[in-house]
Amino acid sequence: MKATEQTLQQIGRAIRKVADKFPPTKEAVLLTDLHIRVTQETGEFVVFDDDDQEVTRCVIEQWIDNKDDNFYDDVANIIRKVIDKQKDTVGNLSILKPYSIVLEDDDKEPMAELYVADGDTVIIDPDLMENLDKDLDDFFDELMKS
């Protein structure tokens, strides 16, 4: 699924609303994760805190009654793209690190980790970490041959 400009704008607006609720301060909020719940039938995009309190919500018209089998994978990629464009905003949320932003289905089941912040380390694309152990082993083996 290719996101429309309206979809990207709506997600961006929702992320800015989250940032408005957690503006940069010296004292971070004791929160460990933000949960984005997306409902395939209604197109609802709702952000919750750890206590299951709603932070913001919107309806993404493009997602209403979407029957794609890869819906959550596509949505995860779209949200990651928007987060990456707003990484300065997301990276300065006054949330105690480490924290992550997780995509969930409407049954609160985790579907994807969208963003992880731990000190100075930020991971937006989980594929960066895929096969890391194998790459390090291969590097070490090559290094030992020398």
Disulfide bonds with the S-S distance in Angstrom:
none
